[in-house]
Amino acid sequence: MTDNRGVEPQAESGWAMSGVAFAATMLLLIGAFHVVAGLAAILNDEYFGIVRGYAFHLDITSWGWIHLVIGLALIVTGVGLFSRAVWAGVVALFVVVLSAIDNFFFIPYQPFWALLLIALDAWVIWALTRPRALRT
């Protein structure tokens, strides 16, 4: 059967769709991690160690707000991916790249945590950029 443009419809790949479900789940998880870290920094300035001589020094509360906003954006985007919203794929890539950049600058404050989240962000990028459909 063809659509109104005379093009055969593509069947969705089970692997691709499970990759999107994985990415959506990871976005919710990474978003929750960001929200928790953001709230910890906002509520207690002494939670994260102060780094002396760091070129990108921000107040811990500022880092907390950045983490909180990115975390909420990740959660909203993850929900959008689960609901198969058209906008969610592109927005997810944008927000997860922001998350990776944010965590890169956060390495001096929490090295293991930041590197773990960068790895998870890279995994989500990989899952979202896999081919979504195969021809039948």
Summary of the structure (lengths in Angstrom):
residues: 136
radius of gyration: 18.1
end to end distance: 11.3
largest distance: 65.1
contacts: 405
relative contact order: 0.20
helix: 65%
strand: 3%
